[in-house]
Amino acid sequence: MAVPMKNSPERFGWVTILMHWVVAVAVFGLFGLGLYMVDLTYYDAWYREAPHIHKSIGILLFALMLVRAFWSLLSPPPHSLPSHKRWEKVSAHAAHILMYLLIFTVLVTGYLIPTADGSGIDVFNWFTVPSITGQQKGLEDVAGSIHYWVAWALVVLAAVHALGAVKHHVIDRDATLKRMLGQG
């Protein structure tokens, strides 16, 4: 059976599935790249390229997250499986809301770090996103600290989310994970 474009009460559509996995790869990829690039020195080959890639993907991820939030209004997620316990439904809903908040927080603070001096962010030499703050002394440090800790919180929560999906697949033997793979 082909995966429909939009979500139904029983299953995720391919648009939601695609956005879910692109966001997951981007979040973990940006996290890894961020950890890698903070230790680069001026003489490292990736000293300029790693931050450029990190910022560019971050801006594109912000745009994708706006589309994803709008899409979730147009195409609500499927209902929970009947086998899910109440605490699982409540915690899954809370985790999804928190992940959205953390993603947007890490993206906004990530934007504020390099734009606090009034300069824009060049996105893969395609376009430039201007600074909306102008020069703001101290903003880079505050945004940087928030960005760091929220990124860690996001990755930990996303890992717990993934472990929950694995638990449903391996222990509960239900279709939770299969639905996000377009199989259930």
N, C-alpha and C positions, 0 to 999 in steps of 0.2 A: 504494500500500500504506500503510495506516495505521501510525503510529508506536506501538509497544506502550508500555504504562506502565513496565514494568521493562526493564532492560538484558538483552540476550541475548549469547551469545558473539560474534555478528557485528555488533550495532548497539546504540546507546544508546537507552534508553527516554525518553519525553517528560518524565518526572519529573526525570531526570538532566539532560536538555537544558535544561529550564526553570530548574532551580537553577543550572546553570553560567552561563547568561546573566544571571540576576538578580544573582548574586555578581559577575560581571565588571562590570556596569553600576554596582553599588553601590561596588565597590572604586575604580574610576576616578572615579566621581562624588564619593565621600567625599574622595579625594585632591585633586581640583580644588577642592572646597568648603573643605577644610583649608588649602590654599595661599591661597585667597581670604580666608578669615576671619582669618588671623593678622595681616593688615595693616589690619584695621578699627580705627577709633578709636571712642571712646565716643559720638561724635556721629553715626556712620554709622547709617543706618536698619537695617542687618542686624547690628549689633553684638551683640544678644541673640538674634536669630532664627537666624542662621547656626550658632552653636554648639549651639543647641537641636536644630536639624535634624540636624546632624552627629552629635551624641551619640545622638539617637533612632534614626537609621538604623543607627548602629554597634551599638547594643544588639540591634536586630532582625536585623542581619546575623550577630551572634554566635549568636542562636537558630537562624537558618537554617543556619549552618555546623555546628552540633551535629546538626541534622536531616540535613544532607548527609553528614556523617561516618557517622552511623548508617545512612542509606540505602545508602551504598557497601558496607556489610557485608551488607545484605539483597539488594542488587542489584549485584554486582561489575561493573566495566566490561568492555566487550567485549575480545576478544583483539586484539593488534596486527595490523595488516595483514601479510600474507606478504611484501610488498615492503619493509617496514621493515628497515633494517640493525640489527645488534646495538647499535651505539653510539646509534642513535636511540631504541631501546627503553629502554636503560639511562638515557640522559639524560632522556627523557620521564618515566620513573618517578621519577627523582630530583627533577626539577623539580616534579612534582605533590606529592610529599611536602614539599619545601621550601616550596611555595606554601601548603600547609595550615599548616605551622608558622609562616610569616610572617604569614598572615592571623590566626591565633589570637593570635600575639604582639602584633600591632598593635591588635587588638580589646581584649585584656586591658590593655595599657598605656593605651589610650585610655579605658578604664573607670577606671583608677587615677588618671589626671590630675585629673578633677573630683571624685572621691570621697575624695581624700587629706585633705580637710579634714573628713571625716565626713559630708558631705551625700550624698544619693542623686541618681540621675539620673532626671529626669522624662521619660518616653517619650511624646511627642506628647499629653500630658495624659491618657493612657489609664491608665498605672500608673507607679509609681516603683520603680526598682531601688535598694535601699539600699546604703550603703557597707559593705563587709565588713572594712575596715581600721580604721575610726574615724579619728581625727586622727593623721596620721603626718607629722611635720615632714621636709621634704626629699623626700618620695616623689613629689610632683607634678613636681619638676624632673628627677629620675631617670627617671620614667616618661615624661615629655615628651620627653626626649632620645632614649630608646629608641624611642618611638612615631614620632618624626620620621624617624630613620634606617631603621627597619624598613619604614615606609611607602614610602620611596624604593626600598629594595631590592625590596619586593613589586611596585611598579609597573614597575620595570625588568625583573624576572623575568617578570611577566605580559606585558609588551611582547615580550620574546624568545619567550615561549610563543606569542603571537599570530603573530609573524613565522614561527615554525616551521610553524604551521598553513597560513599563506599559501604558504610554500615547498613544502609537500606538495601544495597545490592547484595552484599555478602551474607549478612546475618539475617535480615528480615526477608530477603529474597523477593522484594517487591519491585515495581517498575519505576521507582523514583529516578534513578540514574538513567535508565533506558529512555525515559521520556525526554531527557535533555540531550540524548544522543540520537533522537528521532526514531527510536525503535519501539517505543511503548505507547 
